[in-house]
């Protein structure tokens, strides 16, 4: 489990306790080992996709310790413990968190100013003590995306079967399949259950053909439907298929697909369908962008 930035504070200060200058990357690698993070946890990205979650939390722990006067930043990317920080380590607390740092006037000034700036009529400012700003953005982004996913699926279920067919083709083309929109999909026949059967080129050169089936369903798709799809692939001499549903797949359906050897079947359920539409901008548009900027240390260096 990735620790929060307050849990990182004391280990980070102890790491700097040798009195030497350290690069932030050195600290990140050391702390990742100390907390026993897996490779997957170390590579988990923020929603922006620009920084790892753990790296971001280490940087914020460093920022807060610096604001409290326990660390100093002698040059870009580097930090060093201060005399105050060394005094803290002489009799270290069990944990350093925001509450502990409030004994230092510089930190009180820093946090008080931030609370005044961030206070709203909807949330208590104390919520900002627990999470970094990027954590709060990530949580807000997650909620907005979940709500958008639900709205997308509701709209799909209210649309006509023909519209659903166009939506599936538009998505696959946006993902890089099929070449142009005009020659991307070729209908093979209606299934009579508000789904489509069709084919699409695997790439713009048409090196391989992918068989598609999509079901605009509310009930889960079970193994029998997947077996029928595999049989249709066999009849067409196809090796690859994509099965899309607005609902979910049963565990037996997923198990059946995972055990296939001669066929490659990709299952896309409603949640994944909505996520792909958001990622590839199908049926959605960008309403606002909030760039996150940091100080450019090089700019402020004086000769």
C-alpha positions in Angstrom: 0.0 0.0 0.0 1.3 3.4 -0.9 1.8 5.5 2.2 0.3 9.0 2.5 2.6 12.0 2.5 2.5 12.5 6.3 3.6 8.9 6.9 6.6 9.6 4.7 7.7 12.7 6.6 9.7 11.1 9.5 11.5 8.4 7.3 12.4 11.2 4.9 13.8 13.4 7.7 15.8 10.4 9.1 17.1 9.7 5.6 18.5 13.3 5.5 19.9 12.9 9.0 23.4 12.2 7.8 23.7 16.0 7.0 24.6 15.5 3.4 22.9 17.0 0.3 20.6 14.4 -1.3 18.8 14.4 -4.6 15.0 13.8 -4.4 15.3 10.8 -6.7 17.7 9.2 -4.2 15.2 9.6 -1.4 12.3 8.3 -3.5 14.2 5.1 -4.3 15.3 4.6 -0.7 11.8 5.2 0.7 10.2 2.9 -1.9 12.4 0.1 -0.7 11.9 1.0 3.0 8.1 0.9 2.6 8.3 -2.4 0.5 6.5 -1.0 -2.5 5.9 -3.4 -5.4 6.8 -2.4 -8.9 3.2 -1.8 -9.7 2.8 0.5 -6.7 5.9 2.5 -7.6 4.6 3.0 -11.2 1.1 4.0 -10.3 0.4 7.3 -12.0 -1.6 10.3 -11.0 -4.7 11.0 -13.3 -2.6 13.5 -15.2 -0.3 10.7 -16.3 2.7 13.0 -15.7 4.0 11.8 -12.3 4.0 8.7 -10.1 1.8 8.8 -7.0 4.5 7.8 -4.6 7.0 10.3 -6.1 4.5 13.0 -5.7 3.8 12.2 -2.1 7.6 12.2 -1.3 7.9 15.6 -2.9 5.0 16.9 -0.8 6.5 15.5 2.3 9.7 17.3 1.5 7.8 20.5 0.8 6.1 20.4 4.2 9.3 19.6 6.1 10.9 22.5 4.3 8.1 24.8 5.1 8.5 23.8 8.8 12.2 24.6 8.6 13.4 21.0 9.1 14.8 20.7 5.6 16.4 23.1 3.2 16.7 23.2 -0.6 20.2 24.4 -1.5 19.7 23.8 -5.2 17.2 22.4 -7.7 16.2 18.8 -6.9 18.4 18.6 -3.8 17.6 18.9 -0.1 19.5 18.9 3.2 18.6 18.7 6.8 18.7 21.9 8.9 19.9 22.5 12.4 16.2 22.4 13.5 15.8 19.1 11.7 18.8 17.6 13.5 17.4 18.7 16.8 14.2 17.0 16.1 16.1 13.7 15.4 17.9 13.9 18.7 14.6 13.0 20.3 12.4 11.9 17.4 8.6 11.6 17.8 6.8 8.4 16.8 5.4 10.2 13.8 5.8 13.6 12.1 2.6 14.9 10.6 0.9 18.3 10.1 -0.2 18.4 13.8 3.4 18.0 14.9 4.7 20.6 12.5 2.3 23.2 13.8 4.8 23.9 16.7 6.9 25.7 14.1 5.8 29.3 13.3 6.8 29.1 9.7 4.6 26.1 9.2 1.7 27.8 11.0 2.0 30.7 8.6 2.1 28.4 5.6 -0.9 26.3 6.6 -3.0 29.2 7.8 -2.5 31.0 4.5 -3.4 27.9 2.5 -6.5 27.3 4.6 -7.8 30.8 4.1 -7.2 30.4 0.3 -8.8 27.0 0.1 -11.7 27.2 2.5 -15.2 26.8 0.9 -18.7 26.6 2.2 -18.9 23.0 1.2 -15.8 21.4 2.8 -14.0 21.8 6.1 -10.4 22.9 5.5 -9.1 20.0 7.7 -9.5 17.7 4.7 -6.4 19.3 3.2 -4.4 18.1 6.2 -4.7 14.5 5.1 -4.2 14.7 1.3 -1.8 16.4 -1.0 -3.3 18.8 -3.6 -2.7 16.2 -6.3 -4.5 13.6 -4.2 -7.5 15.9 -3.9 -7.4 16.5 -7.7 -7.1 12.8 -8.3 -10.1 12.0 -6.1 -12.2 14.7 -7.8 -11.2 13.5 -11.2 -12.1 9.9 -10.2 -15.6 11.0 -9.1 -16.2 13.1 -12.2 -15.1 10.2 -14.4 -17.3 7.7 -12.6 -20.3 9.9 -13.0 -19.5 10.5 -16.7 -19.2 6.7 -17.2 -22.6 6.2 -15.7 -24.1 8.9 -17.9 -22.5 7.5 -21.0 -24.0 4.0 -20.4 -27.4 5.5 -19.7 -27.3 7.4 -22.9 -26.2 4.4 -24.9 -29.1 2.3 -23.5 -31.5 5.0 -24.6 -30.2 5.2 -28.1 -31.3 3.1 -31.1 -29.5 -0.1 -32.2 -28.2 1.7 -35.4 -26.7 4.4 -33.3 -25.0 1.8 -31.1 -23.5 0.2 -34.2 -22.1 3.5 -35.3 -20.7 4.2 -31.9 -18.8 0.9 -31.8 -17.3 1.5 -35.2 -16.4 5.1 -34.2 -14.7 3.9 -31.1 -12.6 1.2 -32.9 -11.6 3.6 -35.6 -10.5 6.1 -32.9 -8.4 3.4 -31.3 -6.6 2.9 -34.6 -8.4 0.0 -36.1 -9.9 -0.1 -39.6 -8.3 2.7 -41.4 -10.9 5.4 -42.5 -14.4 5.6 -41.0 -15.9 4.8 -44.4 -14.3 1.4 -44.9 -13.8 0.5 -41.2 -16.8 -1.8 -40.6 -18.7 -4.0 -42.9 -22.0 -5.3 -41.5 -22.5 -9.0 -41.8 -26.0 -9.3 -40.3 -28.2 -8.1 -37.5 -28.6 -10.5 -34.5 -32.1 -9.3 -33.7 -31.1 -8.5 -30.1 -30.0 -4.9 -30.6 -26.4 -6.0 -31.2 -24.2 -6.1 -34.3 -22.0 -8.6 -36.1 -19.3 -7.1 -38.2 -15.7 -7.1 -39.2 -13.0 -4.4 -39.0 -9.4 -4.3 -40.2 -6.8 -4.8 -37.5 -4.8 -1.9 -38.9 -4.8 0.6 -41.8 -3.1 -1.9 -44.1 -5.7 -4.6 -43.4 -3.1 -7.2 -42.5 -5.8 -9.1 -40.4 -9.5 -9.0 -39.8 -11.2 -8.8 -36.5 -14.7 -10.1 -35.9 -17.0 -7.9 -33.8 -20.1 -8.6 -31.8 -21.7 -6.0 -29.5 -24.8 -6.4 -27.3 -26.7 -3.5 -25.9 -27.8 -5.5 -22.9 -28.7 -4.9 -19.2 -28.2 -8.5 -18.2 -24.8 -10.1 -17.9 -23.3 -12.0 -20.9 -22.8 -15.6 -20.1 -20.6 -18.4 -21.4 -23.2 -19.7 -24.0 -23.1 -16.3 -25.8 -19.3 -16.4 -25.9 -19.3 -19.9 -27.2 -21.7 -18.9 -30.0 -19.3 -16.1 -30.9 -16.3 -18.4 -31.0 -18.3 -20.7 -33.2 -19.0 -17.8 -35.6 -15.3 -17.0 -35.7 -14.6 -20.6 -36.6 -17.1 -20.5 -39.4 -15.5 -17.4 -40.8 -12.0 -18.7 -40.4 -11.2 -15.9 -38.1 -8.7 -16.0 -35.2 -9.5 -12.7 -33.5 -12.6 -11.2 -32.0 -13.9 -8.4 -29.9 -17.1 -8.9 -27.8 -18.6 -5.7 -26.5 -21.5 -5.3 -24.1 -23.0 -2.5 -22.1 -23.5 -4.8 -19.2 -21.0 -7.3 -17.7 -19.6 -10.8 -18.3 -20.1 -13.6 -16.0 -17.1 -15.3 -14.3 -17.7 -18.4 -16.4 -17.6 -16.4 -19.6 -14.3 -14.8 -18.6 -12.9 -18.2 -17.6 -13.9 -19.7 -21.0 -12.1 -16.9 -22.9 -9.0 -17.1 -20.7 -8.7 -20.8 -21.6 -8.9 -20.4 -25.4 -5.7 -21.3 -27.2 -6.5 -21.0 -31.0 -8.6 -17.8 -30.7 -7.9 -14.4 -29.2 -11.1 -12.9 -27.8 -11.2 -9.5 -26.1 -14.1 -8.8 -23.7 -15.2 -5.2 -23.3 -17.9 -4.7 -20.6 -19.9 -1.5 -20.0 -17.4 0.0 -17.6 -14.5 -0.5 -20.0 -16.6 0.7 -23.0 -17.3 3.9 -21.2 -13.6 4.3 -20.2 -12.4 3.8 -23.7 -14.9 6.3 -25.0 -13.6 8.9 -22.5 -10.0 8.0 -23.3 -10.4 8.3 -27.1 -12.9 11.2 -27.0 -15.9 9.4 -28.5 -19.1 11.0 -27.5 -17.4 13.3 -25.0 -15.6 16.7 -25.1 -13.1 18.4 -22.9 -14.8 21.1 -20.7 -11.8 22.4 -18.8 -8.1 21.9 -18.3 -6.3 22.8 -15.1 -2.5 22.8 -15.7 -0.3 22.1 -12.6 2.8 24.2 -12.5 5.8 24.3 -10.2 8.6 26.8 -9.6 11.4 26.7 -12.1 14.5 26.6 -9.8 16.9 27.2 -12.7 15.2 30.5 -13.5 15.9 31.9 -10.0 19.6 30.8 -9.8 21.9 33.8 -9.7 25.5 33.7 -10.8 
